[in-house]
Amino acid sequence: MFEAPDLPDRSLHPELAELYDGGLAIPEGHVYANFVSSIDGIVALEAGTAPSGGIISGRNEADRFVMGLLRAFADAVLVGAGTVRAEGG
């Protein structure tokens, strides 16, 4: 693995920083996770059914936005094979 030179600044736009009380800083050397679950803890529906993340999250755009921010801040992103297939990776 390598890091490309001249990567963009990871700071948030001022309006986003205000929403997140100053920023969305994640210290280096930390591992974090993000996933959806129902109020009773279900994270996936029965195998063989349609992808369940959107169903469980209610297709909440704010949740998807935060997931995108977290992915943008990450040095690496670990996803399942179904996500890779669904996102064209």
BAKOLNU-69999 format. One record per residue (C-alpha): residue number from 1; residue in one letter; x, y, z. Coordinates in steps of 0.25 Angstrom, whole numbers, plus 5000, padded with zeros to 4 digits. Example, Ala and Ser with C-alpha at 12.3 -4.5 7.8 and 13.67 -1.06 7.14 Angstrom:
BEGIN
num,residu,xx,yy,zz
1,A,5049,4982,5031
2,S,5055,4996,5029
# end
This chain:
BEGIN
num,residu,xx,yy,zz
1,M,5000,5000,5000
2,F,5004,5014,4998
3,E,5000,5028,5000
4,A,4999,5038,4988
5,P,5006,5051,4989
6,D,4998,5064,4991
7,L,4985,5058,4996
8,P,4974,5068,4999
9,D,4972,5075,5012
10,R,4963,5066,5021
11,S,4956,5078,5028
12,L,4941,5079,5027
13,H,4934,5091,5020
14,P,4930,5101,5030
15,E,4915,5098,5030
16,L,4918,5084,5032
17,A,4928,5087,5043
18,E,4917,5095,5050
19,L,4907,5083,5049
20,Y,4917,5074,5055
21,D,4921,5083,5067
22,G,4935,5087,5061
23,G,4938,5075,5052
24,L,4938,5061,5049
25,A,4953,5058,5054
26,I,4957,5043,5056
27,P,4971,5042,5062
28,E,4981,5034,5054
29,G,4984,5020,5059
30,H,4969,5017,5062
31,V,4959,5007,5056
32,Y,4945,5011,5054
33,A,4932,5004,5049
34,N,4919,5009,5043
35,F,4907,5001,5040
36,V,4892,5001,5041
37,S,4884,4993,5050
38,S,4869,4993,5054
39,I,4865,4997,5068
40,D,4865,4983,5072
41,G,4879,4981,5067
42,I,4876,4974,5053
43,V,4888,4977,5043
44,A,4884,4968,5032
45,L,4871,4961,5027
46,E,4870,4947,5023
47,A,4881,4942,5012
48,G,4876,4942,4998
49,T,4867,4954,5000
50,A,4869,4968,4994
51,P,4881,4976,5000
52,S,4876,4980,5014
53,G,4884,4992,5018
54,G,4874,5002,5011
55,I,4862,4995,5017
56,I,4868,4995,5031
57,S,4872,5010,5030
58,G,4860,5014,5024
59,R,4869,5020,5012
60,N,4872,5031,5021
61,E,4880,5041,5013
62,A,4887,5047,5025
63,D,4892,5034,5029
64,R,4898,5031,5015
65,F,4904,5045,5016
66,V,4911,5042,5029
67,M,4916,5028,5023
68,G,4922,5036,5011
69,L,4929,5045,5021
70,L,4935,5034,5029
71,R,4939,5027,5016
72,A,4946,5039,5011
73,F,4954,5041,5024
74,A,4958,5026,5025
75,D,4972,5021,5021
76,A,4965,5008,5017
77,V,4951,5003,5016
78,L,4947,4989,5018
79,V,4934,4985,5012
80,G,4927,4971,5009
81,A,4927,4964,4995
82,G,4912,4968,4993
83,T,4916,4983,4995
84,V,4927,4982,4985
85,R,4918,4975,4975
86,A,4907,4985,4977
87,E,4916,4997,4976
88,G,4923,4992,4964
89,G,4936,4991,4970
# end
